[in-house]
Structures are given as C-alpha cells and as structure tokens.
C-alpha cells in the first residue's frame, strides 16, 4: 500500500514498501509549475537509507527540465536508485539534463578538485592549447591591422568623421579624469620626495626629482593607464556588442572591411589623443607638485619654475612623448582584438573586456620598463 496517495493532485509522489525494497511512485505533471508542491512532498518521504530504492515513473504525464532535475534528486540524499518505466519522451529530457550537468562539471573542473596526475596534465594541456590559439589569433590580427592601416594611409581613404569621434571620446572626454589624477599624483610625489630629501637638507632637489620623473616616465604612464581602463575597455565592449548584434556581419555584407571601419580609426584616434594627454598629464602633475611645494615647502611659484627649467631639458619631454604612440597602439590594439573575439553570449563581453584592460596595462608597464633600460644603455 502507498503511505500517501496523491492521485487527485496535478503532480504527486508517494512511497510504497515492498519487503526490502522501497518503491517511490511519481505521477502527474512534473513541471516547473508544480515544483514547490513536489519539493514539499519529497521532503516528507522519510526514506530508509539501509534499503534499496526504486522509482516508478510510469504514471508521469508531463515532464520538463525542472521536473527532470527533481526526479534525479527525488531521494534528497546521495543514495543510488533506479528510475523504471520511464516513457521515451521523458527519458530524452532526463538524458539532456544528464549531458548538460556532465558538460558543466567538466568545464568547471579544477586541479583543486583532485591533484591527480591526469587532472594536472589535463589542466596544463588545456592552458597550452588556449595560449597557442591566443597567440595565433593575435599574430593574424596584427597582420590584418598592419595591412589595412598601410592601405588606408597610401590611398588616403581615412574616415575623418570616425577619427574625429574617437579623438573626442578618447582624448577630450578623458581630460578631467587624467587631469585630476595627474594633479593628485604630483602632490603625492612631491610629498614623498620632500620627506626623503629633507633628511639630507636637500628639499630643493625635490624639483629636480619631480621634473625628470614626471616628464620621462610618469606623465605618459599615467595617461596610458587611465586610457587603458577607460578607452581600451570601451573599445572591447563596443565591438563585442556589435558582434553579438551581428552588426559586424552586416558590415561584411555591405562589402566593407570591419578592420578598416572599426579598428584603424580607433588606433589612429588614440595615437593622437594619447600624445596630447601625455603633455597634459605632464603639465597637471607639475602643477600639483608646484602647489605642494608652495604650501608645504614655502617655495614661491616663480622660484619653482625657474629651478625646474635648469633641472630639465627638451630631451626629457621628447623621451616621454616617444613612448606615447607605442602605448596608444598597445591599448587600442588589444581593446579591438578582444572585442573581435567575443562569442555569442553576453558573459563573453564582460570577460574579454576585463582581459583587454589587464593585457593593455601589463604590456604598457613592460614596454615602459624596456624603454627605460634602452634609454639608460644609450645614455639618453
């Protein structure tokens, strides 16, 4: 006999005792509509963990993916059980659920789940394959961008309205953020430099230190980091969203090249914008340092700038500006590159946007270090 009977309910589950076998009978519409009712009934089954369990699904009338999930977890415990008398159409839904869960678990499997040799090899192999694919795609994209840039430059077919838009978006609109950050960093550097040099009674040398560090290194690096987080991420999100909406496919159908339409104007626009922003960052950082020296070290502004002129030369300014085009190409290139690699789901946009910012900032810092070493070796 069934302990509880739910034949009159739209969806029900009951338990029957047969010697050492506990039979669970599932019937009715096991769908998302009745999930709450079924879940409550399943909690009241009170199964004996020492007995064998079997599920009779012959009385199921309808089953969806939620119902299949409930059916797979009908005991509420890790007990092994067999589902019998399942109709073919219901079996296909259960198989789909099992395949989906298997794929999910394989994708989210980590080395932490088991430090076996096979798990480590599988993780290492998949990482190497991903890196190989990334490098191959990167080299291919470099070639495409180089070819399209050369073709546009030689044929004088630059899209001026698009270029103006990107200069405005990446340069003019970034002025407040770059200016405020540079001014604040100038104050911080001046404070730290003054505190250290005061021990030797050489506070005046703070101006020499600030002029060289800001013009050679910090001004361009600050502007590049801000644009990597601001414009590089915007490039990835914009192009990635266009790819999701199939707008890039539409560009190809119109007979246009997506690289020349979307990538080249962004790179050239950022080239111009970052050069200007580097100079702007230099000026704002020095103004911040001058304000600090005036209020904290009591150095008059005219004395500050007169001393600054003796400490720096045009060479220091040119060295900082030399790095700006390289930084701009890195930021714009990776922003567009990751945008082009967005797949057909929204999660990919966020993931690749984050990756493009990290790659751009990482390479900008590495390239800045390489420049510093080369200039030091060359005695510049």
N, C-alpha and C positions, 0 to 999 in steps of 0.2 A: 504493500500500500504506500501511496505517496503521503509523506508527512504533512505537506501543504499542497493545496490544489489551486491553480490559477487559470484553469481552462477558460474562464469567462473574461480574463483580462486581455488587453491587446498584446501584451508581452509578459511572459512569466517564466519562472524557473523553479523547479521543485526537486526534492530528493527522495529516492526510494532505496530501501535497504534490502539487499539480496545476499544473505549469508555473509561471506567475507567481502562482498562487492558493494560499494556504494554507487548507485546509479543516479546521475543528475539528468533530469529531463528538461530541455529548453524548448519553448514553444512560443508561437505568436510572432509579432513583428519586432525583431531585434534591430532597431534603427535608432538614430540619434534622438528622435522624438521621445523615446521611452527609456533613454539611457539612465536617467535618475531613478526611475522605478526599478529597473533591473539591478542597478547597483545596490539599492537598499535590500532587495530580495536576496542577492548573492551574499550579502553580509550575514544574513540570517540562516544560511545553510548549515553552519556548525559541523564541518566535515571532520571525520576521524582520520588523523594523519597516518595511523597504522594500517588502514585498509586501502585496498585497491579501488581506484576511481575510474569510472567510465561516463562519458557524456552521450546522451541520446539526443541527436539533433533532427530527428525525423519529423517533429511537429513544428519546425520553423517554417513560417510562411514568407517572411521577408528578412533580408539581411543586408546591411550596408557596412562600410568600413569601420564605423564606430561599434556596431554590433559585433563585427568580427573581432575587434580588439577586446570587447567584453567577454566574448566566447573563449578567446585564448587565455584570459585571466579569470576564468569563471570560478576557480577554486580560491583565488586570493592568496595562494601560497605557492612555493616552488615545486609542489607535488607533480609527478609525472602522471598524465592522464591521456586517454584516447577519446577522440571525437568520432562517433559512429553514426551511420545512416544520414550523412550529410548530402543534400541534393547537389548535383553537378554545378548549378549556377551559384550556389552558396560556397562550394568548395573553391571555385575560381576566385572569389573575393577573399577567402581566407589565404589562398596561395599568394595573392597580390600583397596582402598585408605582410606575410612572412618574407617575401622578397624585398619589400621596402625596408623592413626592420633589419634584414641582413645587410643591405647596402648601407644603411645609416650607420650601423655598428662598425662596418669595415672602414668607412670614411672617417669615423671619429675614434678609430683605434689608435692608441699612442703607445710609446715604449713603456710608459709608466704602468700600463695595464699588465705588462709582463715583460721582464727583462730577459727573455729567452733570446738565443742567438738568431732564430728566424725572425722574431719581431724587430730586432735591431737591424738586421740585413734588409728587411722589407722597408723599414723607415728610411734607412740610408739610401737604398736604391731609388725610392720614390723622390727623395730630395735631389739626388743627382739628375734624374730624368727631368724634374721641374726646372732645375738650374740650366740644363742643356737647352731645353726648349726656350727658356727666357733669353739666353744669350743668342740663340739662332734668330729669334724674333727681333731682338734688339739690333743685331747686325743688319738684318733685312730692312728694318725701319730707318736706320742710319743711311743706307744706300738710297732708299726712296726719297728721303728728305733732301739729301745732297743733290740728287739728280733734278728734283723739282725746283729746288732753290736756284740751281745753276740755269735751268731752262727759263725760269721766270725772269731772272736777272738779265740774261743775254737777250731775251726777246722783249724786255721792258714791258711785261704784262702784269706788273704788280697791282694788286687790288687795293687802291688807295683808300677808299671808304672803309674797308675792313681793317687796314693798317691803322687808320686814324682812330677807329673804335677801340682797338686793342691798346694803343698808346694811352688813350684816355682811361680805359678801365684798369690797366696795369700800372700806369705812371701817375696821372693826375689824381685819380681817386685814392692812390696809396700815399699821397703826400702827408696827410695828417698823421697816419699811423707811423710812418717812417720818421717823421719829424719829432714826434713826441718820444718815441723810443730812443732815438739818437740823442736827443737833448738830455734825457734821463741817464743814459749810459755815459755821456760826457761828464755829468755830475759825479756819478759813481767812480769813474776812473780818476777824476781829479782828486776826489776824497782819498781813495786808496793810495794813489801816488804821493799825495802830500803827507799822509800819515807815515809812509815808509821813509820818504826822503827827509822828513823833519828830524829823524834820529841823527842824521848827519849834518843838520843845519843847512840843508840844500833845497829848501822849499821852492826856490826859483826854478830849479831844474824840472819841476813838475810840468812846466810849459813845454820844455823840450820833449819830454817823455810823451805828453799828450799829442803834440803836433805830429810826431813821427808815427806813433801807434795808430792814431785815428786816420791819417791820410794814407798810410801804406797798407794797413790791414783792416782796421775795424769798420771804417765807413762803408766800404764796399761789401764786407761780410754781413754787416747788419742789414743793409738794404736787400741783399740776396736772400738771407734767411726769412725776412718778412715777406718777400715776393714768393718764395717757395711755399710758404704756408698759405699765402693769400691767393696768388695768381696761379701757381702750379696746381693747387687743388681745384681751383675753379676750372682750369683747362680740362682736367680729368673728368670732373663732374659734368661739364657741358658736353664734351664729346661723347662721354659714356651714355648720357641721357639721349643724345641724338641717335646713338647706335641702338639703344633699347627701343626707341620710337621708329626705327627703320628709316630715319632721315638720311643717314649716310648711304644706304642702299638707293634712296631716291636721287641723291646727288650723282651716283654712278649711272643710273638710268637716264639722267639728263645729259650724259656724255661728259661730265666734269670729273676731274680727279680730286678725290677727297683730301689728299695730302696738300695739293696746291691751294685748295679752297679753305681748309681748316687749320692745317699745321703751319705752313710757311708764313702766313700773315701774323700768327701768334708769336712765332720765333723772332721775326723781324721787329714786331711791335715791342716785344720785351727787351730786345737788344737796345733799342733807342731809350726805352723807359728806364732801364737799369743804369745806363750811363748817366742819365740826368739825376736819377735818385741817388747814385753814389756821391756825386758832387753835393747834392742837397743834404745827404746824411753827414758828409764831412763838415759842412757849414754848421748844421744844427748841433753836432757833437761838440765842436769847438765853442759854439755859443754857450752850451751848457757848462763846459769847463770854465769858460771866461766868467760866467755868472758865479760859479762856485768860488773861483779864485778871488773875485771881487768881494764877496760877502764873508768868506771864511779866512782867506789869507790876506785880505785887505790890499790886494794888488789892483791898482787902477786899470781900467779897461785899455787906455792908450798904452800903458806900460806892458800890459799883457800882449797886445797885438804887435807892438814893436819888438818885444822879445821873441814872439812867435816867428816873425819874419827872419830873424837871424838864425833860428833853430831849424827851419825847414827851407826846402828849395822846390822849384817846379818839378824836379825829378820825383819827389815823393808823391806829388799829386798824380803824375803820369803813371807811376807804378800802380797806384790804386785803381786808376781808370783802365789800365791794361787788363786787369782781371775781370772787369765788369762784363765785357762781351762773352767771355768763356762761361761765367756764372749764368748769364742770361740764356745761353744756348742749352746748358745742362737743365735748368729749371723748366724752360718751355718744352724741351725735347721730351723729358720724362713725363711731364704733365700730359702731353698729347699722346705719347706712346702708350701709357697705361689706359688712357681713355679709349684708344682704338682696340684695346684687348678686353674691354668689358664684354661679358657674356650676357645671355638673355635672361637675367634676373636682377632685381634691384639690389640685392645684397652685394653683388659684384661691384657696383658703382662705389659704395662706401669702402669696401675692402681695397680696391685699386686706388681710390683717392688717397687713402691713408698711406698706401705703399709708395705712391708717386712723391708725396711730401717727404717721406723718410729717405727715399733714394736721392732726391734732389739735394736735401740738406747734407746728407752724408757725403755725397760726391763734391759738393761745393767746399766743404771743410777740407776734404782730402786734397782737392786741387789747390786750394789756398795754401796748404802746407807745402805742396810741391813747388808752387811759385816762390814761396819764401826761401826754400832751400836753394832753388836755382838762382835767385837773385843774390843770395848770400855767396854762393860759389863764384858767380860772375862779378862780385864786388860792387853791385849796384845798390 
